Amino acid sequence: MKFSLSSIAIWIIVLACLTINFSIGKFEKPKDVIKDDVVIYYQYLPLIFIYNDIKFEKKYGEGSTKDCIFWPMYTPEWKSVIKMTTGLAILYSPFFFIAHSIALLFDYNADGYSQPYTTMLLISTIFYLALGLYFLKKTLNHYLFSDTIIAITILLLGLGTNLLCYASQSAPMPHVYLFCLISIFFYYTIKWYQSPTIKNSLIVGFTTGLTTLTRPSDGIIIILFILYGISNFADIKTRIILFRKKFFFLLLIIVSAFLVFVPQFVYWKIATGHFFYYSYNDERFFFNQPRIIEGLFSFRKGWFVYTPMMLFAFAGMFLMTNELKKLRSAIWLFTFVNFYIIFSWWCWWYGGSFGLRSMIDSYAIMALPLASTLSYINTNKKILKIGFYSTAIFFIWLNIFQTYQFENKVMHYDGLNRKLYFKIFGKTKWKPEYDEAATSIDAREAKLGRNGIYEPAFPSASFVSEDTVFIRSLSGGFLTFDSTEKKFGLFSTNVELPGENETFILKKLHNGQYAITGTNKLYVSANLAKNGEISASEREMRLWETFTLIDLPNEFFAIKAANGKYISTDKNSLQLSAKSDVISDSETFEIIKP
């Protein structure tokens, strides 16, 4: 059986990812698989099919069911809800069911978190990677790229970008799965315009819906479908006529995309009482200040800094010829909107990741201009070919080496800066000085649309006195913090005798303000990004953790937070928050020394 070069290229990428996984022992480390965001995406499956507890009504402790971990968010009514939507869990599910069968048959813990489950999750990433590359190959074939160009394109994407990291070291995060879905979607978009059949319509609709359900911002792929092949204003009129003629098939696309969302609507209704619910709470977009320049060129996570191979893809958007010229408008608009949305998110650097992981989803589209660049280079002078391929090989080495650095903690997960980038360049071993040189990130500041760079407000030496106290609300009881979910939210409680959770340390600063710590040794903080919610949750004291005591008659006090609001006790939930402009019984407190 004879394999084409492009098929061999796919196998090379698959084997490279497996080699990385085996070399770092990924298959033997279940806790390195279901972690970070994967915990949230994945938890639908064990909660529904093993524990029958989609509303989080049972109590779980880490290790109570063989290291199972559930991370719910909370509604204003304190109902538990899963933050991420169900799309990735749907993609995981065939492999979850295989793993569950293996666990039951071969005496593993059938808890959703033992080795069969994590192994199958890693295999699922490889499967979707190969499937995505296969449909990418078919798309490039359609545009008559030579098999050699297709093979090189696949190798440059698979070895020279952070697709490699997220198909191996950082699997099973959602980006490889989305790369696969968008690859299938675009191939069947081509097929739909060739022949708008029921099959093609259903696949376009299903992949659009599942892509959006997995990562809602990726719903902008619909731009590619609507503008496919449009290169001038005359084409727009022709497109409208086509859509009118093929309305039935468009309706099929819309209905099939909608049906994908039905499980999500049902879940939200069960969990929150609403068919639609925004589960990201205080996380939001800042469309008035997109961080596009930082997102592309900064040393924190700049796309072109950590994935310079994509400079060739970006250049290729100017080099698309023949039939590909008709895609320019669609790809340019898609790319601009993608940049705008991605870099308007409060966490535009996307947390602890190698490079700009949120861009991986679009590589199935960016492969077209990348292949166009290769075609241009291969028809040009030898010196240009030598320069290009030498640079491409360097970019591949750089990507593989930095993936190694990221795995071995040499590359800081989210605090990189220019000085640190060059300090670690070429280094293979972690040193404490690397972490010390990293930029500290303040997520709470970023959630307000600021730069998110940590700046300490006060040194710890600025305390002039410290007193152990109980604090009683005039409208409730003694203040306490809830440690059951490690959220440490502050409430008023009706306990008669205050205990450990009702004990606080009141620390006075030189400027007359106060800081407060609980017995968990964490600072009481007014979360300005979360409607002033008060919690004993911060390890360090900054502006957010300072308060002003306002003297009231009869030795009572009001407490003003850094946002200028008074701390108030909610009469229903008894939760404390800094959001009142006036002082009433709900804003009045008594400080009692034991």
Secondary structure, DSSP 4 states (H G I P E B T S, - for coil): -PPPHHHHHHHHHHHHHHHHHHHTTGGG-GGGTS-THHHHHHTHHHHHHTS--TT--S---TTTTSS-----EE-TT--EE-SS-SHHHHHHHHHHHHHHHHHHHTT---SSSSHHHHHHHHHHHHHHHHHHHHHHHHHHHHTT--HHHHHHHHHHHHHHSTHHHHTTTTTTSTHHHHHHHHHHHHHHHHHHHH---HHHHHHHHHHHHHHHHHSGGGGGGHHHHHTTT--SHHHHHHHHHHHHHTHHHHHHHHHHHHHHHHHHHHHHHHHHSSSS--TTTT--B-TTS--HHHHHH-TTT-HHHH-TTHHHHHHHTTT--GGGGGGHHHHHHHHHHHHHHHTTBTTTT-SS-SS-GGGGGGHHHHHHHHHHHHHHHHTS-HHHHHHHHHHHHHHHHHHHHHHHHHHTTSS-SS---HHHHHHHTT--S--HHHHHTSPPB-HHHHTTTS--B----S-GGGEEEEEEEEEEETTS-EEEE--TTS--BEEEE--SS--GGG-EEEEEETTS-EEEEETTS-EEEEEGGGTTEEEEEESS--GGG-BEEEEEGGGEEEEE-TTSPEEEE-TTT-BEEEEESS-SGGG-EEEE--
